[in-house]
């Protein structure tokens, strides 16, 4: 019997959905190595491999067979070949810019566990898509707004979500497109380094974000009466400021965000919130000139009257803080815990925390690859972001449906 690979779904699945992998036609108890490859949009290779031993019938089902030591992971990990993908070139991040095209996966089966491997005739290709059939992607250029709107199939109104990325600029659509597949009208927002928006802004204005909220509430497919915000890093402190000063913000899911304004002054009407100061003396150098900036931001709770703190007591929105306990960019767990204790002392109960051990600064939707080292926003040098491969993947898989349930509950 010739070995063969079977995937379910067979040819295409959504990026955040599970993919079942089985191999048939192997010899009884035959040892094999499975290798998964993915090329990103500029042709850079990401790979993962795992060592397995077939059953007495020559079959291998990753949902019930554990991976043996010697590969990218071990143990019972049905999706390990996807979440363990790592770049061939160090420090490269798996990014999806064009969500209209899928990533292509290639799965190969090799005989044995050692080197050099001999490839068996069992292999398969599979597409991982970001848009379900019927989801519409609509460019938005309204007033000053630059964004991309994703509309689920159908004409009925849906809950509305604005997705705000971190301080890298440009427009990132992967979270918004995947959320639209689950029945949300989702707007991926750019706020600098995109088209005619400022490349290096000296300040940000909440009035821009007010325009975005108004645009969403006026859209016929957003059911209102408010909108939610899904935000990451710098985008998270912007979202909290929106909830504190603007109306019609119903719920916020904050991914590893500070509770103080960071990086750049934020203006609203006649008020300016200064950025949280950075102490460069607290930056340390670890292996190979990689920086650890985890202590660089000053503690916003230790300085009485700190003007950078966002007045969260003014926010009426429900707040979900999603945290990586090994975040080396900002002490997000400390920020959220202190903020929630303060809110509780003010008699507020509109908050909850999801905290994940061994998890890095960037918490993406499920099955995006671990990104432990990246460019830090203020020294613009390589810095540790933290986390552990297996723990990070489990956090992604758990947090993503929690975010959807949170929005469905409050929108």
N, C-alpha and C positions, 0 to 999 in steps of 0.2 A: 504494500500500500504506500503510495507516495504521500509524504507529509504535506499538510495544508494548514493554512491559517484561516480562522473564521472570526469575523468581527461583528458585533451587534451594537448599534445599527451597522449595516453592511458597508456602506460607502461614504456616508456623511452623517455628522452629528453636530450639535451645538457645542461650542467650546466649553461651556460650564456643565455639560451633561456627562454622566458616566459612559464609558465605552467598555464593553465586555470583550475579552480576548481569550480565544481557545486555540490550541494546536492539536491536530489529529494526525494519525498515521505514523507516529514515531514508534520506535521499538520499545518493548517492555522495560521500564525503569531507565530509559535512555536519558543521558544528561545532555542538556542543550543550554545555549545562551540566547536570550532574546534581546535584540537591539532595536531601539526606536530612534528615528532621526527626524528632525524638523529643520527646514531652512527658513530663516525669517525673510522679511520683505526686501532686504538688500543682499540676500544670498549667504548669510552667516549661518553656520551649522550649530545646532543644539542636539545633543545625544544623551541617551541613558541606556543602560544594559542591566540585565538581571539573569542570574543562574537558576535553572530549574532542573527537576528530574521528573520525567513522565511517570504515569501510573503503570500498573501491570497490563493495562489495555492499550498502552501507547498514546494515551490522551493526556492533555494538559489544560486545565481550566484555571485561569488566574484568580477566579473568585473563591476557589477553595484550596489551591496549592500555594504554599508559602515559597517565596524566593529564598534560595540558599545564600550563605555568605559568599562574597567575592565580586558582587556587582555594585550598582549604584545604590542599592537598598537591599534589605533582607526582610523576611517575615511575610505575613499575609497582607499584601498591598495590591489589590486588583487594578488600581490606577497608578501604580508606582512608575510605570514606564512613561507616563505623561508628566506627573508632577516632579519627577526626578530629572527631567531634561536640563542639561547644563551646557553653557556655551563652550565651543571648542577654543575660542579666544577668551581669556579671562576678562572679567568685569563687564562683559556685554549683557545687556538686559533684553529680555524677550518683550518686544513692543509691537502692538498691532496698530498701524496707522490707518490702513485702508480696510475698514470693516466690511466693505462690500465683497471682498474676496476672502476665501478661507485659507487657513494654514493647511499645508499638505504634510501628512505623516507617512513615514515609510517604516514598516516593521519587517525585520529579517530574523530568520532563525539560523543559528550556527550550531554545529555539532561540538559537544564537549564544553568544558569550562576553561580550558587553557589556551595558550598561544602556540602556533598561529591557528585561529579558528577556521573551520571549513564550512562555508555557507551551504545550507540545505536548500532544496527547491521551494521550501515554504516561505512565502513572503506576501505582503499585502500593502496596499496604499489606502489612505483614508483622509477625508477632508474634515476639518474642524471649523465650522462656520460661526459667524457672529450675528447673523440675521436670519430669523425664521421666515419661511415663506409668508408673504403678505405684510411684513413690517416695512414701513416706508421711512426712508432717510431723506430729510428735507433741510437744505441749507437755509439758515436764518440770517438775514441782513436787515435788521429793523432798527431805525434810529442809529444809535451807537453800537448796537449789539452784534457781535459775531458769535455764532453758535451753530450747532447741528441738532435738529429735532428728530426724534425717533417716535413713530406713531404705530401702535399695535394695529392689527387688522380689525376692521369694523368701523362703524360710524358713531357708536355710543361713546359718551365721555368716559375717560379713565383717570385714575389718580395721576397727578402731575409731580414730577421730580426734576430738580435742577442738580446736575452733577458738576462740581467744582474741583478741579485738580490742584496739585501743589505748585510750588514756586519754580516750575521749569518753563512756564509759558506754553504757547502753542495751543493746540486743540487735541484732546485725547477723547476718543469715542468708544473705547472698548467696554467700559462699565455701562454707559448709557445704552448702547446697542443691545447688550445682553439683558439689561433690565426691561427693555421694551418687549423682548420675547416673552416676558412673564406678565405682561398686561399693564405696563406703566407707560404713560407719555413722558418721555425722558429727554431733557435738553442738556447736551454736552456744551459747556460754556468756555469760551476763551476770554481772558481778561488782560493779557499782554503777550508780546512776541507773536502776534498773529495778524496778518494782513495790515491794516492801517492802525491797529492798536499800538500803544507805545512799546518800543523794544526794551528799554530800560527805564521804567517809570520811576519818578522820584516820590510819588505818592499815589495811593489808590483812593477812589471816591465811592462811597456806598450808594450814591445816586445812580451809578451805572448798574449796580445789582438791583436797585429798586425798579429800574426799567425792565430788567429781566423778569422779575416777579410779576410785574404788571402784564408783560407780554404773555406769560404763561396763563395767568388768570383770565385773560381776554380770549384765549384760544378756545374755539368751540368744542374741542375734544378733551379739554381739561375740566374735570367735573367740579373742582373747588370744594368748599369756599377758600381753602388755602392750598399751599404747595409744600412739598418736602424738599430737603436738601441732603444729598449724599456727597460728602466732601472728604478730602484727604490732605493731611499735612497742612501747608499754608492755607489751602482751601477750607480746611476745617475751622481755623480761627476766623476766616472771613464769614463763614456760615454762622458761627456763634454771634459775631457782631451784627449780622443781618437779623438774627432772632431778637437781639437786644434792642435794636433801634428801628426796625421796620415792622410793618404789619403783615398779616396773612401768611406767616411762616408757621406751619402746623407741626412739623416733625423734622428732626435733624439726626442723621447717622454720621458720626464723626470718626474717621479712620486715623488713628494715631495723630491727633491734632492737639496743639497747645490751647490753653484757655486764655491766653494773652495775645495781643497783636504782635506779630513778628515781622522782621526783615525790613519793612517799609511803612512809613506813616499812613494811617487810614483816616480819611476825612469824611465828615458828614455834617452838612449845613455849616454851622460856625464852630464845630468841635473837631479837634484833631487828636487821635489816639497815637502816641508815639510807639515805635517798635520796642520790644523787649531788648534791653542791652545785651551785648555779647562780650564775654570776657575771653579774649584770645589766649590769655595765659593758662586757661583751663584746657586747652587743646593739647593732647598728647600724641606722640608719634609711636606707632607700634611697628609691626613687621613690614619691611620693604617700603618704608616711607608712607604707609597707610596711616591716616589720622583717626583718632577717636575724639569726636566732638560732642560726646554725650553730656559733658558738663559745661559746654560753652555758653549756653543761654543762662542768664542769671535767674535766680529763683524769684518769680513774681509774687510769692506769698510772704517773703521775708522782708520786703521793703514796705513799710507802712505808707499808704496812700499811693501805691504804685499806679501810675497813669496808664500803663500798658495793659493792665487787667481788663478783660471784657466784663461789663456789668451784667452777668448772667441772671441776676435776680430780676432783671427787667423782662427776661424772655418768658413768653407763655408757651412756647413750643415744647413738645416732648423731646427729650435729649437721650440719644443712645451713644455712649462712648465705647468704641471698639478699639482695644489696646493690645499692642504687642509688648510683653513683659521684657523683651530683650531689644527694645527700640534704642538705638544708639544715636539717633538724630535729635530727638527731643525726649525729655522724660515724660512721655505722654501719660503713663499710668499714674505718676505722681500728680501731674496737672489735674487729671480727671478726678482722682480720689479727693484731693484737697478742695476742688471746686464743688464736688457733690456734698462734702461735709459742710461747706459754707452754705450751700443751698438748703440743706436740711436744717441748719441752724436758723435760716430765714423762714422756715415753715413750708418750704417748697418740696414737692414730691414728684416733680416732672423729669426724673432722670433715672437711668439705669446704666450699668457697666457690664461689658463682656470683655474679659481679660484672658489672654492666651499666653501660656509659657512658651519660651523658645521661639518667639515670633518677632520678625523683623519690622522695620519701620513701614515698608510698603506692603499693605494687605490688599492683594488683588482678588478678583473672582477666582473660583476654583481652577486649578491645574495650570496657572501661570507659574513659570519657573522661579525658584528662590533667587533672590538678588541681594547677597550679603554685603557687597561693597559697591558704592556708587559715588557720584560727585556730590559733595556737600554744597549747600547753597551759598555760604559766605566765603569760605576760602577757595571755592571752585577747584578743589583738589580731591583726590580719591580718599574716601573715608569709610570706616566700617559702619554698616547699617544694622548689623546684628542678625540674630535668629539661628535656627537649626533647620535643616532641610525637611525632615519628617514632621517636626512640630509645626512648621510653617504651613505645610500642605494640609494638615488636619485643621488648623485655624481657618484657612480659606474655605474648606468644605463646610465647616460648621457655621461660620459667620454669614456666608452668602444667603442661605435661606432665612436666617435670623433677621437680616436686613429687610428682606421682602416681607416677612411676617410683621415686622415692626411698622413698615409703611402701610401695609394693608389694614392694620389695626387702627391707625390714627388718621388715615386719609379718607 
